[in-house]
Amino acid sequence: MQAMLPKVIDYNKYLLRERLFAGILERDAFTRHKGIFSLVSDVSVEFSFEQNEHGEVALDAYVSAVVSAECQRCLELVEFDISKSSEFFICENVDKNTKSLSLDDGRDIFYANNGKLDVLGLVEDELLLAIPMIPKHEDVSSCGAIDHHPSGEGISEVRRPFAHLRELIDAGDKN
């Protein structure tokens, strides 16, 4: 069983010691995803800290969870796994000058406050970024939309508002 993680950590301790921060965050701790998706499982987190030769703190993050969202084809819930790896440089909020960072390796910047890293905020950001823009069943045969056949009930007449437009255009051209 993995350890429950705190929501905020002093990342400098991990630089000096084991450099690895791993465990789980309870799904009830997350709040910003409401209405977008639901967490089915707790969130597994692995952070690896390293300081490079320039003194920059690099963070390699891996986040995984099982989520459910509304399929945009059939409007039923679909579950899927999220696994996301990301790389960051950690900067202090007081140091807004990021020009000195070697951003050539494609790392994003995540800000900390006085050595405190908002683990919950970073993980929730990563989950929000990993959710598909249009959730849907990967296997179309398991999607409820394939069984949906609209009936003609309640539709008295099909309206075609532009059905005579061609005739009007042709009549106008002759004048």
VMD Tcl script that builds the backbone (N, CA, C; Angstrom):
set m [mol new atoms 525]
animate dup $m
set s [atomselect $m all]
$s set {name element resname resid chain x y z} {
  {N N MET 1 A 0.837 -1.181 0.000}
  {CA C MET 1 A 0.000 0.000 0.000}
  {C C MET 1 A 0.881 1.243 0.000}
  {N N GLN 2 A 0.546 2.188 -0.857}
  {CA C GLN 2 A 1.309 3.422 -0.939}
  {C C GLN 2 A 0.914 4.373 0.174}
  {N N ALA 3 A 1.855 5.244 0.544}
  {CA C ALA 3 A 1.625 6.215 1.608}
  {C C ALA 3 A 0.757 7.361 1.117}
  {N N MET 4 A -0.053 7.892 2.029}
  {CA C MET 4 A -0.831 9.092 1.733}
  {C C MET 4 A 0.123 10.282 1.756}
  {N N LEU 5 A 0.010 11.127 0.777}
  {CA C LEU 5 A 0.915 12.253 0.642}
  {C C LEU 5 A 0.315 13.527 1.209}
  {N N PRO 6 A 1.181 14.411 1.703}
  {CA C PRO 6 A 0.688 15.727 2.129}
  {C C PRO 6 A 0.378 16.585 0.914}
  {N N LYS 7 A -0.443 17.611 1.112}
  {CA C LYS 7 A -0.841 18.484 0.012}
  {C C LYS 7 A 0.231 19.507 -0.337}
  {N N VAL 8 A 1.106 19.801 0.618}
  {CA C VAL 8 A 2.192 20.755 0.420}
  {C C VAL 8 A 3.455 20.145 1.010}
  {N N ILE 9 A 4.596 20.297 0.313}
  {CA C ILE 9 A 5.861 19.766 0.827}
  {C C ILE 9 A 6.958 20.819 0.727}
  {N N ASP 10 A 8.011 20.616 1.497}
  {CA C ASP 10 A 9.227 21.412 1.385}
  {C C ASP 10 A 10.129 20.653 0.409}
  {N N TYR 11 A 10.189 21.110 -0.822}
  {CA C TYR 11 A 10.914 20.360 -1.842}
  {C C TYR 11 A 12.418 20.322 -1.588}
  {N N ASN 12 A 12.955 21.275 -0.815}
  {CA C ASN 12 A 14.391 21.286 -0.515}
  {C C ASN 12 A 14.806 20.046 0.278}
  {N N LYS 13 A 13.936 19.515 1.108}
  {CA C LYS 13 A 14.243 18.298 1.873}
  {C C LYS 13 A 14.451 17.114 0.938}
  {N N TYR 14 A 13.692 17.094 -0.154}
  {CA C TYR 14 A 13.825 15.984 -1.092}
  {C C TYR 14 A 15.068 16.133 -1.958}
  {N N LEU 15 A 15.528 17.344 -2.126}
  {CA C LEU 15 A 16.783 17.561 -2.851}
  {C C LEU 15 A 17.962 17.040 -2.043}
  {N N LEU 16 A 17.899 17.216 -0.727}
  {CA C LEU 16 A 18.997 16.823 0.144}
  {C C LEU 16 A 18.986 15.343 0.478}
  {N N ARG 17 A 17.827 14.728 0.494}
  {CA C ARG 17 A 17.717 13.332 0.904}
  {C C ARG 17 A 17.447 12.417 -0.275}
  {N N GLU 18 A 16.307 11.784 -0.241}
  {CA C GLU 18 A 16.016 10.693 -1.172}
  {C C GLU 18 A 15.690 11.125 -2.596}
  {N N ARG 19 A 15.323 12.375 -2.806}
  {CA C ARG 19 A 15.016 12.917 -4.123}
  {C C ARG 19 A 13.750 12.346 -4.757}
  {N N LEU 20 A 13.130 11.352 -4.140}
  {CA C LEU 20 A 11.923 10.757 -4.699}
  {C C LEU 20 A 10.773 10.954 -3.710}
  {N N PHE 21 A 9.667 11.400 -4.225}
  {CA C PHE 21 A 8.461 11.651 -3.450}
  {C C PHE 21 A 7.364 10.868 -4.138}
  {N N ALA 22 A 6.835 9.831 -3.473}
  {CA C ALA 22 A 5.839 8.989 -4.133}
  {C C ALA 22 A 4.779 8.552 -3.142}
  {N N GLY 23 A 3.581 8.366 -3.641}
  {CA C GLY 23 A 2.467 7.912 -2.831}
  {C C GLY 23 A 1.161 8.247 -3.514}
  {N N ILE 24 A 0.106 8.400 -2.726}
  {CA C ILE 24 A -1.190 8.707 -3.311}
  {C C ILE 24 A -1.814 9.918 -2.617}
  {N N LEU 25 A -2.621 10.616 -3.378}
  {CA C LEU 25 A -3.449 11.700 -2.862}
  {C C LEU 25 A -4.889 11.224 -2.949}
  {N N GLU 26 A -5.639 11.412 -1.883}
  {CA C GLU 26 A -7.031 10.966 -1.866}
  {C C GLU 26 A -7.855 11.758 -2.870}
  {N N ARG 27 A -8.733 11.082 -3.538}
  {CA C ARG 27 A -9.545 11.729 -4.572}
  {C C ARG 27 A -10.447 12.821 -4.016}
  {N N ASP 28 A -10.830 12.720 -2.743}
  {CA C ASP 28 A -11.692 13.737 -2.133}
  {C C ASP 28 A -10.975 15.063 -1.918}
  {N N ALA 29 A -9.640 15.065 -1.995}
  {CA C ALA 29 A -8.876 16.298 -1.781}
  {C C ALA 29 A -8.978 17.243 -2.979}
  {N N PHE 30 A -9.331 16.723 -4.130}
  {CA C PHE 30 A -9.374 17.517 -5.359}
  {C C PHE 30 A -10.747 18.164 -5.515}
  {N N THR 31 A -10.758 19.426 -5.955}
  {CA C THR 31 A -12.033 20.137 -6.060}
  {C C THR 31 A -12.261 20.807 -7.414}
  {N N ARG 32 A -11.221 21.190 -8.116}
  {CA C ARG 32 A -11.395 22.000 -9.328}
  {C C ARG 32 A -11.932 21.222 -10.517}
  {N N HIS 33 A -11.928 19.925 -10.485}
  {CA C HIS 33 A -12.378 19.122 -11.619}
  {C C HIS 33 A -13.886 18.890 -11.634}
  {N N LYS 34 A -14.568 19.291 -10.589}
  {CA C LYS 34 A -16.016 19.040 -10.487}
  {C C LYS 34 A -16.736 19.590 -11.716}
  {N N GLY 35 A -17.610 18.781 -12.279}
  {CA C GLY 35 A -18.357 19.180 -13.462}
  {C C GLY 35 A -17.642 18.832 -14.767}
  {N N ILE 36 A -16.347 18.502 -14.677}
  {CA C ILE 36 A -15.590 18.145 -15.876}
  {C C ILE 36 A -15.414 16.631 -15.940}
  {N N PHE 37 A -14.990 16.057 -14.806}
  {CA C PHE 37 A -14.829 14.618 -14.701}
  {C C PHE 37 A -14.914 14.231 -13.237}
  {N N SER 38 A -15.018 12.934 -12.967}
  {CA C SER 38 A -15.031 12.412 -11.601}
  {C C SER 38 A -13.843 11.497 -11.421}
  {N N LEU 39 A -13.207 11.600 -10.279}
  {CA C LEU 39 A -12.116 10.682 -9.963}
  {C C LEU 39 A -12.712 9.384 -9.441}
  {N N VAL 40 A -12.380 8.279 -10.090}
  {CA C VAL 40 A -12.863 6.971 -9.674}
  {C C VAL 40 A -11.910 6.385 -8.635}
  {N N SER 41 A -10.624 6.705 -8.772}
  {CA C SER 41 A -9.604 6.182 -7.864}
  {C C SER 41 A -8.858 7.329 -7.206}
  {N N ASP 42 A -8.084 6.988 -6.182}
  {CA C ASP 42 A -7.143 7.957 -5.639}
  {C C ASP 42 A -6.072 8.195 -6.698}
  {N N VAL 43 A -5.305 9.265 -6.542}
  {CA C VAL 43 A -4.329 9.648 -7.563}
  {C C VAL 43 A -2.942 9.215 -7.126}
  {N N SER 44 A -2.280 8.463 -7.974}
  {CA C SER 44 A -0.915 8.015 -7.721}
  {C C SER 44 A 0.060 9.079 -8.221}
  {N N VAL 45 A 1.045 9.415 -7.378}
  {CA C VAL 45 A 1.960 10.508 -7.681}
  {C C VAL 45 A 3.403 10.053 -7.467}
  {N N GLU 46 A 4.269 10.424 -8.395}
  {CA C GLU 46 A 5.710 10.216 -8.238}
  {C C GLU 46 A 6.417 11.486 -8.681}
  {N N PHE 47 A 7.177 12.073 -7.779}
  {CA C PHE 47 A 7.983 13.256 -8.086}
  {C C PHE 47 A 9.440 12.887 -7.871}
  {N N SER 48 A 10.267 13.285 -8.789}
  {CA C SER 48 A 11.707 13.098 -8.668}
  {C C SER 48 A 12.367 14.467 -8.777}
  {N N PHE 49 A 13.138 14.847 -7.754}
  {CA C PHE 49 A 13.776 16.161 -7.701}
  {C C PHE 49 A 15.260 16.032 -7.999}
  {N N GLU 50 A 15.784 17.041 -8.693}
  {CA C GLU 50 A 17.208 17.058 -9.016}
  {C C GLU 50 A 17.654 18.508 -9.174}
  {N N GLN 51 A 18.871 18.777 -8.750}
  {CA C GLN 51 A 19.416 20.119 -8.923}
  {C C GLN 51 A 20.545 20.020 -9.932}
  {N N ASN 52 A 20.483 20.850 -10.972}
  {CA C ASN 52 A 21.509 20.785 -12.019}
  {C C ASN 52 A 22.705 21.652 -11.656}
  {N N GLU 53 A 23.672 21.682 -12.563}
  {CA C GLU 53 A 24.923 22.414 -12.317}
  {C C GLU 53 A 24.725 23.925 -12.200}
  {N N HIS 54 A 23.605 24.436 -12.672}
  {CA C HIS 54 A 23.306 25.866 -12.576}
  {C C HIS 54 A 22.531 26.208 -11.303}
  {N N GLY 55 A 22.238 25.195 -10.472}
  {CA C GLY 55 A 21.480 25.407 -9.248}
  {C C GLY 55 A 19.977 25.386 -9.441}
  {N N GLU 56 A 19.530 25.090 -10.638}
  {CA C GLU 56 A 18.102 25.035 -10.932}
  {C C GLU 56 A 17.523 23.717 -10.420}
  {N N VAL 57 A 16.338 23.788 -9.856}
  {CA C VAL 57 A 15.676 22.600 -9.331}
  {C C VAL 57 A 14.747 22.052 -10.409}
  {N N ALA 58 A 15.037 20.835 -10.824}
  {CA C ALA 58 A 14.228 20.177 -11.847}
  {C C ALA 58 A 13.316 19.159 -11.172}
  {N N LEU 59 A 12.103 19.069 -11.657}
  {CA C LEU 59 A 11.124 18.127 -11.132}
  {C C LEU 59 A 10.581 17.303 -12.287}
  {N N ASP 60 A 10.681 15.986 -12.150}
  {CA C ASP 60 A 10.036 15.067 -13.082}
  {C C ASP 60 A 8.825 14.506 -12.345}
  {N N ALA 61 A 7.652 14.703 -12.914}
  {CA C ALA 61 A 6.402 14.312 -12.252}
  {C C ALA 61 A 5.677 13.265 -13.076}
  {N N TYR 62 A 5.121 12.281 -12.376}
  {CA C TYR 62 A 4.280 11.275 -13.012}
  {C C TYR 62 A 2.998 11.177 -12.188}
  {N N VAL 63 A 1.865 11.284 -12.850}
  {CA C VAL 63 A 0.553 11.273 -12.197}
  {C C VAL 63 A -0.319 10.246 -12.908}
  {N N SER 64 A -1.032 9.430 -12.132}
  {CA C SER 64 A -1.959 8.484 -12.763}
  {C C SER 64 A -3.207 8.322 -11.896}
  {N N ALA 65 A -4.331 8.101 -12.562}
  {CA C ALA 65 A -5.617 7.927 -11.883}
  {C C ALA 65 A -6.617 7.331 -12.866}
  {N N VAL 66 A -7.705 6.844 -12.313}
  {CA C VAL 66 A -8.833 6.392 -13.125}
  {C C VAL 66 A -9.927 7.441 -12.960}
  {N N VAL 67 A -10.445 7.926 -14.083}
  {CA C VAL 67 A -11.473 8.963 -14.055}
  {C C VAL 67 A -12.673 8.522 -14.888}
  {N N SER 68 A -13.784 9.192 -14.640}
  {CA C SER 68 A -14.958 8.971 -15.489}
  {C C SER 68 A -15.469 10.329 -15.940}
  {N N ALA 69 A -15.982 10.343 -17.148}
  {CA C ALA 69 A -16.532 11.566 -17.728}
  {C C ALA 69 A -17.696 11.163 -18.624}
  {N N GLU 70 A -18.461 12.150 -19.026}
  {CA C GLU 70 A -19.618 11.899 -19.873}
  {C C GLU 70 A -19.174 11.755 -21.320}
  {N N CYS 71 A -19.485 10.614 -21.916}
  {CA C CYS 71 A -19.181 10.377 -23.325}
  {C C CYS 71 A -19.973 11.380 -24.160}
  {N N GLN 72 A -19.319 12.027 -25.085}
  {CA C GLN 72 A -19.987 13.050 -25.895}
  {C C GLN 72 A -20.760 12.456 -27.067}
  {N N ARG 73 A -20.682 11.144 -27.235}
  {CA C ARG 73 A -21.502 10.485 -28.249}
  {C C ARG 73 A -22.844 10.046 -27.672}
  {N N CYS 74 A -22.763 9.363 -26.495}
  {CA C CYS 74 A -23.986 8.745 -25.951}
  {C C CYS 74 A -24.435 9.367 -24.631}
  {N N LEU 75 A -23.634 10.262 -24.064}
  {CA C LEU 75 A -23.925 10.952 -22.808}
  {C C LEU 75 A -23.982 10.015 -21.608}
  {N N GLU 76 A -23.373 8.830 -21.733}
  {CA C GLU 76 A -23.234 7.914 -20.607}
  {C C GLU 76 A -21.818 8.064 -20.059}
  {N N LEU 77 A -21.598 7.606 -18.828}
  {CA C LEU 77 A -20.275 7.710 -18.232}
  {C C LEU 77 A -19.319 6.697 -18.856}
  {N N VAL 78 A -18.123 7.144 -19.093}
  {CA C VAL 78 A -17.061 6.277 -19.594}
  {C C VAL 78 A -15.857 6.448 -18.675}
  {N N GLU 79 A -15.235 5.328 -18.291}
  {CA C GLU 79 A -14.049 5.365 -17.442}
  {C C GLU 79 A -12.817 5.196 -18.298}
  {N N PHE 80 A -11.751 5.909 -17.923}
  {CA C PHE 80 A -10.485 5.735 -18.608}
  {C C PHE 80 A -9.341 6.075 -17.669}
  {N N ASP 81 A -8.180 5.517 -17.999}
  {CA C ASP 81 A -6.970 5.749 -17.209}
  {C C ASP 81 A -6.263 6.995 -17.701}
  {N N ILE 82 A -5.757 7.751 -16.751}
  {CA C ILE 82 A -4.908 8.893 -17.074}
  {C C ILE 82 A -3.523 8.584 -16.547}
  {N N SER 83 A -2.541 8.719 -17.385}
  {CA C SER 83 A -1.138 8.593 -16.993}
  {C C SER 83 A -0.410 9.730 -17.681}
  {N N LYS 84 A 0.199 10.611 -16.881}
  {CA C LYS 84 A 0.827 11.794 -17.459}
  {C C LYS 84 A 2.182 12.020 -16.824}
  {N N SER 85 A 3.180 12.185 -17.657}
  {CA C SER 85 A 4.521 12.547 -17.213}
  {C C SER 85 A 4.792 13.980 -17.639}
  {N N SER 86 A 5.422 14.749 -16.752}
  {CA C SER 86 A 5.731 16.144 -17.041}
  {C C SER 86 A 7.065 16.504 -16.413}
  {N N GLU 87 A 7.669 17.542 -16.965}
  {CA C GLU 87 A 8.944 18.031 -16.449}
  {C C GLU 87 A 8.825 19.513 -16.164}
  {N N PHE 88 A 9.341 19.925 -15.005}
  {CA C PHE 88 A 9.242 21.307 -14.561}
  {C C PHE 88 A 10.576 21.808 -14.025}
  {N N PHE 89 A 10.717 23.127 -14.017}
  {CA C PHE 89 A 11.694 23.810 -13.186}
  {C C PHE 89 A 10.893 24.444 -12.068}
  {N N ILE 90 A 11.393 24.358 -10.858}
  {CA C ILE 90 A 10.716 24.986 -9.730}
  {C C ILE 90 A 11.385 26.318 -9.458}
  {N N CYS 91 A 10.588 27.371 -9.423}
  {CA C CYS 91 A 11.065 28.719 -9.117}
  {C C CYS 91 A 10.276 29.240 -7.929}
  {N N GLU 92 A 10.905 30.092 -7.171}
  {CA C GLU 92 A 10.210 30.751 -6.069}
  {C C GLU 92 A 9.365 31.887 -6.634}
  {N N ASN 93 A 8.224 32.125 -6.027}
  {CA C ASN 93 A 7.332 33.196 -6.470}
  {C C ASN 93 A 8.003 34.556 -6.470}
  {N N VAL 94 A 8.927 34.777 -5.537}
  {CA C VAL 94 A 9.597 36.080 -5.457}
  {C C VAL 94 A 10.546 36.275 -6.624}
  {N N ASP 95 A 11.008 35.180 -7.235}
  {CA C ASP 95 A 11.939 35.258 -8.355}
  {C C ASP 95 A 11.177 35.104 -9.665}
  {N N LYS 96 A 10.585 36.179 -10.146}
  {CA C LYS 96 A 9.817 36.135 -11.394}
  {C C LYS 96 A 10.724 36.224 -12.617}
  {N N ASN 97 A 12.019 36.412 -12.411}
  {CA C ASN 97 A 12.956 36.502 -13.525}
  {C C ASN 97 A 13.343 35.092 -13.957}
  {N N THR 98 A 12.641 34.565 -14.929}
  {CA C THR 98 A 12.910 33.206 -15.404}
  {C C THR 98 A 13.826 33.201 -16.616}
  {N N LYS 99 A 14.349 34.352 -16.999}
  {CA C LYS 99 A 15.222 34.419 -18.171}
  {C C LYS 99 A 16.530 33.681 -17.942}
  {N N SER 100 A 16.933 33.546 -16.680}
  {CA C SER 100 A 18.182 32.865 -16.380}
  {C C SER 100 A 18.045 31.345 -16.447}
  {N N LEU 101 A 16.808 30.825 -16.509}
  {CA C LEU 101 A 16.615 29.379 -16.572}
  {C C LEU 101 A 16.987 28.840 -17.946}
  {N N SER 102 A 17.548 27.653 -17.948}
  {CA C SER 102 A 17.869 27.013 -19.225}
  {C C SER 102 A 16.639 26.237 -19.694}
  {N N LEU 103 A 15.714 26.942 -20.333}
  {CA C LEU 103 A 14.441 26.353 -20.752}
  {C C LEU 103 A 14.539 25.621 -22.084}
  {N N ASP 104 A 15.746 25.353 -22.512}
  {CA C ASP 104 A 15.944 24.691 -23.801}
  {C C ASP 104 A 15.450 23.246 -23.808}
  {N N ASP 105 A 15.348 22.634 -22.649}
  {CA C ASP 105 A 14.956 21.226 -22.626}
  {C C ASP 105 A 13.441 21.013 -22.578}
  {N N GLY 106 A 12.661 22.086 -22.720}
  {CA C GLY 106 A 11.215 21.954 -22.821}
  {C C GLY 106 A 10.480 21.865 -21.503}
  {N N ARG 107 A 11.124 22.105 -20.406}
  {CA C ARG 107 A 10.458 22.054 -19.103}
  {C C ARG 107 A 9.581 23.283 -18.895}
  {N N ASP 108 A 8.455 23.069 -18.241}
  {CA C ASP 108 A 7.588 24.163 -17.829}
  {C C ASP 108 A 8.080 24.692 -16.491}
  {N N ILE 109 A 7.515 25.802 -16.055}
  {CA C ILE 109 A 7.889 26.394 -14.777}
  {C C ILE 109 A 6.732 26.229 -13.809}
  {N N PHE 110 A 7.046 25.811 -12.586}
  {CA C PHE 110 A 6.049 25.747 -11.519}
  {C C PHE 110 A 6.601 26.544 -10.349}
  {N N TYR 111 A 5.783 27.445 -9.821}
  {CA C TYR 111 A 6.238 28.338 -8.770}
  {C C TYR 111 A 5.945 27.763 -7.381}
  {N N ALA 112 A 6.887 27.995 -6.477}
  {CA C ALA 112 A 6.759 27.580 -5.076}
  {C C ALA 112 A 6.801 28.824 -4.195}
  {N N ASN 113 A 6.327 28.682 -2.972}
  {CA C ASN 113 A 6.344 29.780 -2.005}
  {C C ASN 113 A 7.248 29.418 -0.839}
  {N N ASN 114 A 8.373 30.101 -0.714}
  {CA C ASN 114 A 9.307 29.891 0.398}
  {C C ASN 114 A 9.684 28.420 0.571}
  {N N GLY 115 A 9.983 27.761 -0.519}
  {CA C GLY 115 A 10.388 26.363 -0.471}
  {C C GLY 115 A 9.242 25.378 -0.372}
  {N N LYS 116 A 8.025 25.861 -0.320}
  {CA C LYS 116 A 6.850 24.990 -0.207}
  {C C LYS 116 A 6.239 24.766 -1.584}
  {N N LEU 117 A 6.114 23.520 -1.953}
  {CA C LEU 117 A 5.557 23.144 -3.252}
  {C C LEU 117 A 4.126 22.659 -3.055}
  {N N ASP 118 A 3.189 23.266 -3.775}
  {CA C ASP 118 A 1.773 22.896 -3.713}
  {C C ASP 118 A 1.559 21.632 -4.548}
  {N N VAL 119 A 1.708 20.490 -3.903}
  {CA C VAL 119 A 1.581 19.197 -4.586}
  {C C VAL 119 A 0.175 19.024 -5.140}
  {N N LEU 120 A -0.817 19.318 -4.324}
  {CA C LEU 120 A -2.205 19.154 -4.751}
  {C C LEU 120 A -2.514 20.016 -5.970}
  {N N GLY 121 A -2.077 21.263 -5.969}
  {CA C GLY 121 A -2.314 22.158 -7.100}
  {C C GLY 121 A -1.635 21.674 -8.367}
  {N N LEU 122 A -0.390 21.230 -8.242}
  {CA C LEU 122 A 0.339 20.752 -9.414}
  {C C LEU 122 A -0.305 19.497 -9.983}
  {N N VAL 123 A -0.668 18.565 -9.117}
  {CA C VAL 123 A -1.280 17.308 -9.577}
  {C C VAL 123 A -2.643 17.582 -10.213}
  {N N GLU 124 A -3.413 18.477 -9.609}
  {CA C GLU 124 A -4.725 18.783 -10.188}
  {C C GLU 124 A -4.587 19.465 -11.542}
  {N N ASP 125 A -3.596 20.336 -11.680}
  {CA C ASP 125 A -3.317 20.943 -12.991}
  {C C ASP 125 A -3.016 19.869 -14.027}
  {N N GLU 126 A -2.190 18.913 -13.644}
  {CA C GLU 126 A -1.808 17.845 -14.578}
  {C C GLU 126 A -3.009 16.981 -14.964}
  {N N LEU 127 A -3.882 16.692 -14.019}
  {CA C LEU 127 A -5.089 15.922 -14.336}
  {C C LEU 127 A -5.997 16.681 -15.297}
  {N N LEU 128 A -6.169 17.969 -15.047}
  {CA C LEU 128 A -7.017 18.781 -15.929}
  {C C LEU 128 A -6.443 18.847 -17.345}
  {N N LEU 129 A -5.131 18.889 -17.458}
  {CA C LEU 129 A -4.501 18.927 -18.777}
  {C C LEU 129 A -4.574 17.579 -19.494}
  {N N ALA 130 A -4.664 16.498 -18.726}
  {CA C ALA 130 A -4.652 15.159 -19.324}
  {C C ALA 130 A -6.028 14.684 -19.769}
  {N N ILE 131 A -7.077 15.313 -19.290}
  {CA C ILE 131 A -8.438 14.896 -19.659}
  {C C ILE 131 A -8.659 15.192 -21.143}
  {N N PRO 132 A -9.201 14.245 -21.886}
  {CA C PRO 132 A -9.500 14.524 -23.291}
  {C C PRO 132 A -10.495 15.673 -23.425}
  {N N MET 133 A -10.310 16.492 -24.421}
  {CA C MET 133 A -11.209 17.611 -24.640}
  {C C MET 133 A -12.629 17.114 -24.923}
  {N N ILE 134 A -12.708 16.000 -25.647}
  {CA C ILE 134 A -14.005 15.406 -25.962}
  {C C ILE 134 A -13.968 13.946 -25.513}
  {N N PRO 135 A -14.387 13.687 -24.264}
  {CA C PRO 135 A -14.369 12.300 -23.786}
  {C C PRO 135 A -15.367 11.454 -24.570}
  {N N LYS 136 A -14.949 10.250 -24.915}
  {CA C LYS 136 A -15.838 9.330 -25.619}
  {C C LYS 136 A -15.307 7.919 -25.460}
  {N N HIS 137 A -16.179 6.964 -25.668}
  {CA C HIS 137 A -15.772 5.569 -25.618}
  {C C HIS 137 A -14.752 5.315 -26.728}
  {N N GLU 138 A -13.666 4.676 -26.375}
  {CA C GLU 138 A -12.661 4.343 -27.396}
  {C C GLU 138 A -13.200 3.277 -28.344}
  {N N ASP 139 A -13.880 2.295 -27.764}
  {CA C ASP 139 A -14.470 1.227 -28.558}
  {C C ASP 139 A -15.912 1.621 -28.866}
  {N N VAL 140 A -16.177 1.926 -30.114}
  {CA C VAL 140 A -17.500 2.413 -30.521}
  {C C VAL 140 A -18.586 1.387 -30.209}
  {N N SER 141 A -18.247 0.108 -30.228}
  {CA C SER 141 A -19.257 -0.922 -29.969}
  {C C SER 141 A -19.746 -0.893 -28.529}
  {N N SER 142 A -18.960 -0.315 -27.608}
  {CA C SER 142 A -19.413 -0.220 -26.218}
  {C C SER 142 A -20.126 1.102 -25.933}
  {N N CYS 143 A -20.225 1.952 -26.929}
  {CA C CYS 143 A -20.882 3.251 -26.774}
  {C C CYS 143 A -22.381 3.084 -26.942}
  {N N GLY 144 A -23.141 3.710 -26.068}
  {CA C GLY 144 A -24.595 3.637 -26.140}
  {C C GLY 144 A -25.172 4.337 -27.346}
  {N N ALA 145 A -24.419 5.197 -27.997}
  {CA C ALA 145 A -24.932 5.928 -29.158}
  {C C ALA 145 A -25.164 5.012 -30.342}
  {N N ILE 146 A -24.453 3.911 -30.397}
  {CA C ILE 146 A -24.608 3.004 -31.532}
  {C C ILE 146 A -25.976 2.321 -31.504}
  {N N ASP 147 A -26.567 2.190 -30.312}
  {CA C ASP 147 A -27.881 1.564 -30.185}
  {C C ASP 147 A -29.019 2.564 -30.279}
  {N N HIS 148 A -28.702 3.831 -30.381}
  {CA C HIS 148 A -29.739 4.867 -30.396}
  {C C HIS 148 A -30.258 5.080 -31.817}
  {N N HIS 149 A -31.522 4.831 -31.988}
  {CA C HIS 149 A -32.173 5.057 -33.275}
  {C C HIS 149 A -33.321 6.019 -33.026}
  {N N PRO 150 A -33.220 7.240 -33.515}
  {CA C PRO 150 A -34.301 8.195 -33.248}
  {C C PRO 150 A -35.598 7.736 -33.896}
  {N N SER 151 A -36.657 7.867 -33.156}
  {CA C SER 151 A -37.967 7.501 -33.707}
  {C C SER 151 A -38.611 8.740 -34.307}
  {N N GLY 152 A -39.585 8.533 -35.132}
  {CA C GLY 152 A -40.272 9.647 -35.767}
  {C C GLY 152 A -41.416 10.191 -34.930}
  {N N GLU 153 A -41.559 9.672 -33.706}
  {CA C GLU 153 A -42.656 10.117 -32.851}
  {C C GLU 153 A -42.503 11.582 -32.487}
  {N N GLY 154 A -43.579 12.290 -32.479}
  {CA C GLY 154 A -43.571 13.678 -32.049}
  {C C GLY 154 A -43.164 14.652 -33.142}
  {N N ILE 155 A -42.747 14.154 -34.286}
  {CA C ILE 155 A -42.364 15.031 -35.387}
  {C C ILE 155 A -43.491 14.985 -36.406}
  {N N SER 156 A -44.210 16.086 -36.535}
  {CA C SER 156 A -45.368 16.093 -37.420}
  {C C SER 156 A -44.969 16.328 -38.872}
  {N N GLU 157 A -44.023 17.206 -39.084}
  {CA C GLU 157 A -43.649 17.553 -40.450}
  {C C GLU 157 A -42.200 18.038 -40.445}
  {N N VAL 158 A -41.459 17.650 -41.441}
  {CA C VAL 158 A -40.093 18.118 -41.572}
  {C C VAL 158 A -40.115 19.443 -42.314}
  {N N ARG 159 A -39.550 20.466 -41.698}
  {CA C ARG 159 A -39.522 21.791 -42.325}
  {C C ARG 159 A -38.242 21.941 -43.113}
  {N N ARG 160 A -38.357 22.495 -44.278}
  {CA C ARG 160 A -37.201 22.787 -45.123}
  {C C ARG 160 A -37.317 24.262 -45.531}
  {N N PRO 161 A -36.786 25.159 -44.697}
  {CA C PRO 161 A -36.990 26.583 -44.921}
  {C C PRO 161 A -36.336 27.112 -46.198}
  {N N PHE 162 A -35.365 26.429 -46.740}
  {CA C PHE 162 A -34.675 26.929 -47.930}
  {C C PHE 162 A -34.975 26.084 -49.172}
  {N N ALA 163 A -36.040 25.285 -49.109}
  {CA C ALA 163 A -36.365 24.386 -50.208}
  {C C ALA 163 A -36.656 25.144 -51.511}
  {N N HIS 164 A -37.234 26.332 -51.452}
  {CA C HIS 164 A -37.600 27.078 -52.656}
  {C C HIS 164 A -36.588 28.164 -52.992}
  {N N LEU 165 A -35.486 28.178 -52.339}
  {CA C LEU 165 A -34.483 29.214 -52.570}
  {C C LEU 165 A -33.922 29.146 -53.988}
  {N N ARG 166 A -33.671 27.969 -54.492}
  {CA C ARG 166 A -33.135 27.825 -55.848}
  {C C ARG 166 A -34.087 28.421 -56.869}
  {N N GLU 167 A -35.386 28.199 -56.704}
  {CA C GLU 167 A -36.377 28.742 -57.634}
  {C C GLU 167 A -36.377 30.274 -57.597}
  {N N LEU 168 A -36.271 30.857 -56.409}
  {CA C LEU 168 A -36.244 32.308 -56.269}
  {C C LEU 168 A -34.980 32.898 -56.909}
  {N N ILE 169 A -33.860 32.222 -56.724}
  {CA C ILE 169 A -32.604 32.708 -57.317}
  {C C ILE 169 A -32.691 32.645 -58.837}
  {N N ASP 170 A -33.178 31.529 -59.352}
  {CA C ASP 170 A -33.310 31.381 -60.805}
  {C C ASP 170 A -34.285 32.415 -61.369}
  {N N ALA 171 A -35.390 32.661 -60.667}
  {CA C ALA 171 A -36.379 33.649 -61.126}
  {C C ALA 171 A -35.771 35.049 -61.101}
  {N N GLY 172 A -34.936 35.347 -60.131}
  {CA C GLY 172 A -34.299 36.648 -60.030}
  {C C GLY 172 A -33.262 36.872 -61.121}
  {N N ASP 173 A -32.614 35.801 -61.541}
  {CA C ASP 173 A -31.596 35.892 -62.606}
  {C C ASP 173 A -32.237 36.191 -63.969}
  {N N LYS 174 A -33.482 35.759 -64.167}
  {CA C LYS 174 A -34.155 35.957 -65.445}
  {C C LYS 174 A -34.630 37.387 -65.601}
  {N N ASN 175 A -34.813 38.086 -64.500}
  {CA C ASN 175 A -35.306 39.474 -64.563}
  {C C ASN 175 A -34.213 40.425 -64.821}
}
mol reanalyze $m
mol bondsrecalc $m
mol representation Tube
mol addrep $m
